Amino acid sequence: MSVSRCFNTADFRKLAKAKLPAPMFHYIDGGADDEITLRRNTSAFDDFELMPRFLVDVSKIDTKTKVLGTTLDWPVFLAPTGMSRLFHHHKELGVARAAAKAGTLYSLSTLGTTSIEDVGKATDGPKMFQIYILKDRGLTTEFVERSKAAKFTALCLTVDAPMGGNRERDHRHGMTMPPRFGVSDLMSFFLRFGWSMNFIRDPDFRLANVVHRVDAIGGGTMPVMEYMTSQFDRTVTWKDVEWLVKQWNGPFLIKGLQSPEDAKRARDVGATGIMISNHGGRQLETTPAPVDCIAPMRDAIGDSLELICDGGVRRGTHVIKALALGANACSIGRGYLYALAAGGQAGVERALTLLRGEIERDMILIGARTIAEIDRSFLIERPRR
């Protein structure tokens, strides 16, 4: 099977599973505890039905939308995900180039395997850097300045990871620090010949944005990861967020909020938007699906903040439903990581093309000519048991 025979996220997932060693696949695919939240993030969209309007002139539709101070060709962008080199040797650069080609924004993770500077040089498309407020505030400030110098459009602060969630699949498959692969997992490296050969030819795996901080202690992947783990700060408060907002002084998202009360606090400290997210079901188990948080947040804050639905988006209809509930856009993580693993940059390009095509088709079929026209009148919420 090739990416040309992939027609949806499930197809890319199947191909990624066939191409990746088991530890890497389950690192993408898994969630916390019993993975209830992981599954619910997508199934929650099924609680809403679309109510189309007919006899509308939809000979021309416009999918453009403005978020984060920039106009995107369509209302989906690429969320930050760590360590893309694990999944394909095209890593973050291939994804960033695919996003630019698709007319949308790419988000680089602090834990990326490509530097801020290299992503900045690779594409003129809109870019966002995902950041943490670390114990070393000097490093946090450094990230801000480097992102400005590399002409990143926006900053995204992740707040829902004061520690890692209980990701049992990672333990079962040895994706721990240090790695502890079992016999079957080691065999999967030999059986995934293409991935293994590419890793042998191009073995460079570094957390590229922080590796310079551990040069004094010898470098290497494990010291860098240990250093980053030691830097996560459980004392961070809204006052620290307000400080970072001022340091950046531009489009600023807070990623990981889900409650209307936190949405109001985000507005009060000067953020310009929220990525409504439960970290892809990888942190606290049984938190709400992001799509279920959109309307309560929008009702609480009005139009004062941009809301991004981040989690579980697999279909164009999911995007339409999120927009109807009050989101300004959606972001995808696993949706493009499966495609990256399946076919590198070309895989991501195809996945984005397919998703955008679904959105365009769905807008025609519901009778919406522009993104701005999509509102709650297009939705019916099914009774929940």
Secondary structure, 3 states (H helix, E strand, C coil): CCHHHCCCHHHHHHHHHHHCCHHHHHHHHCCCCCCHHHHHHHHHHHHEEECCCCCCCCCCCECCEEECCEEECCCEEECCCCCHHHCCCCHHHHHHHHHHHCCCCEEECCCCCCCHHHHHHHCCCCEEEEECCECCHHHHHHHHHHHHHCCCCEEEEECCCCCCCCCHHHHHCCCCCCCCCCHHHHHHHHHCHHHHHHHHHCCCCCCCCCHHHHHHHCCCHHHHHHHHHHHECCCCCHHHHHHHHHHHCCCEEEEEECCHHHHHHHHHCCCCEEEECCHHHCCCCCCCCHHHHHHHHHHHHCCCCEEEEECCCCCHHHHHHHHHHCCCEEEECHHHHHHHHHHHHHHHHHHHHHHHHHHHHHHHHHCCCEHHHCCHHHEEECCCC
